[in-house]
Amino acid sequence: MGNGVWSQRVRPGAPGSRTTRLELFYDLVFVFAFLNVTALTSSEPSATKLYRCLLVLGLLWWCWTGFAGLANYVRADQGILPLIGFITIAATFLLALSMPGAFLDQPGGLNGPLVFAACYFAVRASQLAVLGWLARGDRERLRRLGLLALLPVVATALLVVSAMVLRIADGGTATTVQLVLWTVALLVEYGVGVALGGTYWAVVSAGHWAERHALMVLIALGESILALGLGPGFVNGLPLTWPVVVAAVTGIAVASTLWWAYFDTLALAVEQALHRARDPAARARLARDAYTYLHLPIIAGVIFFALGIKGVLAEAADPETPAWGDPLGPFWILILYGGVALYLLSLVGCGMVALRVLRWPLLVEVALLAVLAPVAVRLPELQALVLLALVCVSVTVGETLGGRRRRNRVRQLALEEQRAAEIEESRWRGEHL
């Protein structure tokens, strides 16, 4: 491809590129999408609806990671890419709007499952179309992209078939068939993506790739804060009582420990490992395994915790319920404690894959949550939340104090990199601005 074509229509990414404002604008849609994911199960919680939530989240994440990879390969705010970005944003927003009816068409309006399938295909097709245009002239890459293009076609076809199932089968059978079809669609995208991974995960800028995924973790954590403050009736119309204060403080405490477990050192260390991976194939594998695949359960764990906050705290703080709420029950124990445990186990896996380091304090924390869950299931809701916060805070403090040497080394290296970048930016501004 000639330099003239590149300069007129797209501009390639660079090893030092970072997240653009257009990408941050795009991520705002995902804030709304994450909020809507929990709507699939928050009204009438059940195991089936929880699994539906996971399926939708998996496809939503695949849409996002495709755009993140494209924006790493070329500059998202230059040439024709902003137009592609706006198209993707519109399709993703409609995708989020259709989520509550993604499995069952609601009376009135458009067919929800078909709208979801069409929007999913629009997002994926726009991403692959840009990659195909960039690869013209490279027969081998075009062949691989042609195979990749079949994946969203097959996945979308499965989603369309699942939308038709309700017309030919009864309730229980239709639900089972729908879940199977959605699961196969997810496996097609993720499973075949492993075999053709070099086309998906060609990481030009390690810093951009790490920053994009870290920002998505931050957005998911923000979902838990929004759920805490904007849960049904939790703030609006309720008096500021001691249960409300305890719920707010403990909810923030848990969210803060989740932030610390990821951002204090792990995010920095994994990014440094991605920078050190000079071989393109090794970097692609690390980007795929530690970020695309292992960050999905990280996001899912936070969203489960947010769902638990949304479903539990409003009821516990309502003056008509007992002072500390009703007994938590097995479903909400699975959501609250299980969500935190999933998040922590995913961090452990991320550290093992990228750094070959086992964070045993997090495994101890998961074991404690598993041991305490049978006790917490019978506790009032706010007491169970306080117990969760005590475990999270205690282990976080213990791990931070026990791993000071390694923590200081990782953070010092990150600080030196930041200072070097700031010095270079100041020098350039002094010469050109």
URNORTA-V71165 format. One record per backbone hydrogen bond with DSSP energy under -1.0 kcal/mol. NH is the residue of the N-H (numbers start at 1). CO is the residue of the C=O. E is the energy in kcal/mol with one decimal. If there is no record, write none. Layout:
[[NH,CO,E] [NH,CO,E]]
This chain:
[[6,2,-1.7] [7,3,-2.5] [8,4,-1.9] [9,5,-2.3] [10,6,-1.1] [13,73,-2.5] [17,14,-2.0] [24,20,-1.6] [25,21,-2.2] [26,22,-2.3] [27,23,-2.2] [29,26,-1.2] [31,27,-1.3] [32,28,-1.4] [33,29,-2.3] [34,30,-3.0] [35,31,-1.7] [36,32,-1.9] [37,33,-1.7] [38,34,-1.2] [40,37,-1.5] [41,38,-1.4] [42,38,-2.0] [50,46,-2.0] [51,47,-2.1] [52,48,-2.1] [53,49,-2.1] [54,50,-1.7] [55,51,-2.2] [56,52,-2.6] [57,53,-2.3] [58,54,-2.3] [59,55,-1.9] [60,56,-2.6] [61,57,-2.7] [62,58,-1.6] [63,59,-1.8] [64,60,-2.0] [65,61,-2.8] [66,62,-1.5] [67,63,-1.5] [68,64,-2.4] [69,65,-2.2] [70,66,-2.0] [71,67,-2.6] [73,69,-1.5] [74,70,-2.2] [75,11,-3.2] [78,75,-1.3] [80,9,-3.2] [81,78,-1.6] [84,80,-1.7] [85,81,-2.9] [86,82,-2.5] [87,83,-2.2] [88,84,-2.4] [89,85,-2.6] [90,86,-2.4] [91,87,-2.4] [92,88,-2.7] [93,89,-2.4] [94,90,-2.2] [95,91,-2.2] [96,92,-2.4] [97,93,-2.3] [98,94,-1.8] [102,99,-2.2] [115,111,-2.4] [116,112,-2.5] [117,113,-2.2] [118,114,-2.7] [119,115,-2.6] [120,116,-2.4] [121,117,-2.2] [122,118,-2.2] [123,119,-2.2] [124,120,-2.3] [125,121,-3.0] [126,122,-1.9] [127,123,-1.6] [128,124,-2.3] [129,125,-2.2] [130,126,-1.5] [131,127,-1.8] [132,128,-2.5] [133,129,-2.2] [134,130,-2.2] [135,131,-1.5] [138,135,-2.5] [142,138,-2.5] [143,139,-2.3] [144,140,-2.0] [145,141,-2.5] [146,142,-2.2] [147,143,-1.7] [148,144,-2.3] [149,145,-2.4] [151,148,-1.2] [154,150,-2.8] [155,151,-2.9] [156,152,-2.6] [157,153,-2.2] [158,154,-2.2] [159,155,-2.0] [160,156,-2.5] [161,157,-2.5] [162,158,-2.2] [163,159,-1.5] [164,160,-1.0] [167,164,-1.2] [168,165,-1.8] [169,165,-1.2] [174,170,-2.9] [175,171,-2.3] [176,172,-1.9] [177,173,-2.6] [178,174,-2.6] [179,175,-2.4] [180,176,-2.1] [181,177,-2.6] [182,178,-2.6] [183,179,-2.3] [184,180,-2.4] [185,181,-2.3] [186,182,-2.2] [187,183,-2.5] [188,184,-2.5] [189,185,-1.9] [190,186,-2.6] [191,187,-2.7] [192,188,-1.4] [194,191,-1.0] [196,192,-1.6] [197,194,-1.3] [199,196,-1.3] [201,197,-3.0] [203,201,-1.2] [209,205,-2.1] [210,206,-2.5] [211,207,-2.4] [212,208,-2.6] [213,209,-1.7] [214,210,-2.3] [215,211,-2.3] [216,212,-1.4] [217,213,-1.9] [218,214,-2.1] [219,215,-2.3] [220,216,-2.3] [221,217,-2.3] [222,218,-2.1] [223,219,-1.4] [224,220,-1.1] [225,221,-1.5] [226,222,-2.6] [227,223,-2.6] [228,224,-1.9] [229,225,-2.1] [230,226,-3.2] [234,231,-1.8] [238,235,-1.3] [241,239,-1.5] [245,241,-2.2] [246,242,-2.9] [247,243,-2.6] [248,244,-2.4] [249,245,-2.6] [250,246,-2.7] [251,247,-2.2] [252,248,-2.2] [253,249,-2.2] [254,250,-2.3] [255,251,-2.2] [256,252,-2.4] [257,253,-2.0] [258,254,-2.1] [259,255,-2.1] [260,256,-2.5] [261,257,-2.4] [262,258,-1.1] [263,259,-3.1] [264,260,-1.6] [267,262,-2.7] [269,265,-3.0] [270,266,-2.8] [271,267,-1.7] [272,268,-2.1] [273,269,-2.0] [274,270,-2.1] [275,271,-2.1] [276,272,-1.9] [277,273,-1.0] [278,276,-1.6] [283,279,-2.7] [284,280,-2.3] [285,281,-2.2] [286,282,-2.2] [287,283,-2.7] [288,284,-2.3] [289,285,-3.0] [290,286,-2.1] [292,287,-2.1] [293,288,-2.8] [294,289,-1.7] [295,291,-1.7] [299,295,-2.5] [300,296,-2.7] [301,297,-2.5] [302,298,-1.7] [303,299,-2.4] [304,300,-2.4] [305,301,-2.1] [306,302,-2.6] [307,303,-2.5] [308,304,-2.4] [309,305,-2.5] [310,306,-2.6] [311,307,-2.3] [312,308,-1.9] [313,309,-1.8] [316,312,-2.4] [317,313,-2.3] [321,318,-1.9] [325,322,-1.8] [328,379,-2.4] [329,377,-2.1] [333,329,-1.6] [334,330,-2.1] [335,331,-1.9] [336,332,-2.9] [337,333,-1.3] [338,333,-1.5] [339,335,-1.4] [340,336,-1.9] [341,337,-2.4] [342,338,-2.7] [343,339,-2.1] [344,340,-2.4] [345,341,-2.8] [346,342,-2.0] [347,343,-1.8] [348,344,-2.1] [349,345,-2.4] [350,346,-2.4] [351,347,-2.3] [352,348,-2.2] [353,349,-2.5] [354,350,-2.4] [355,351,-2.2] [357,351,-1.3] [360,358,-1.6] [363,359,-1.1] [364,360,-2.3] [365,361,-2.1] [366,362,-2.3] [367,363,-2.3] [368,364,-2.5] [369,365,-2.3] [370,366,-2.1] [371,367,-2.3] [372,368,-2.7] [373,369,-1.5] [376,372,-3.0] [377,373,-2.1] [378,375,-1.3] [379,376,-1.0] [381,326,-1.6] [382,324,-2.1] [384,380,-2.3] [385,381,-1.8] [386,382,-2.4] [387,383,-2.3] [388,384,-2.0] [389,385,-2.3] [390,386,-2.5] [391,387,-2.0] [392,388,-2.3] [393,389,-2.8] [394,390,-2.3] [395,391,-2.2] [396,392,-2.1] [397,393,-2.4] [398,394,-2.3] [399,395,-2.8] [400,396,-2.1] [401,397,-2.3] [402,398,-2.2] [403,399,-1.8] [407,403,-2.5] [408,404,-2.9] [409,405,-1.8] [410,406,-2.3] [411,407,-2.5] [412,408,-2.3] [413,409,-1.9] [414,410,-1.9] [415,411,-2.2] [416,412,-2.4] [417,413,-2.0] [418,414,-2.2] [419,415,-2.5] [420,416,-2.4] [421,417,-2.3] [422,418,-2.3] [423,419,-2.5] [424,420,-2.2] [425,421,-2.4] [426,422,-2.4] [427,423,-2.3] [428,424,-2.2] [429,425,-2.5] [430,426,-2.3] [431,427,-1.3] [432,428,-2.1] [433,429,-2.5]]
